[in-house]
């Protein structure tokens, strides 16, 4: 059984810090300075971050040398599912928990909660689906 916390996890977290810095800056600048809505701001974070994430995680984190269009499709599907689940859950949860706060505060906090949920979901999707190493010696 594969250990869940190992050097791959640490590499994923390093890549995540890089993506988070870039994506978070884009998301909050778009939302707070450009006054773009919740969904477009948060989606922009993941469009930009996902491009960087794909290459860094493929070659650095998971050291995957395969050239496969199917892998790109799996990656895009994984990112999309994780994004919709994470942000789709975060916004109503934060709105319910912080009903008395302003919309701006609730949506900024929902984006932070969504980021956290996304990281967890995305890690498992990338590690065990997108960049899963096929091991011929693995038994069922």
Buried (B, 14 or more C-beta within 10 A) or exposed (E): EEEEEEEBBEBBBEBBEEBBEBBBEBBBEBBEEEEBEBEEBBBBBBEBBBEBBBEBBBEEBBEBEEEEEEBEEBBEEBBEBBBEBBBEBBBEBBBEEEEEBEEEEBBBBBBBBBBEBBBEBBBEBBBEEBBBEEEEEEEE
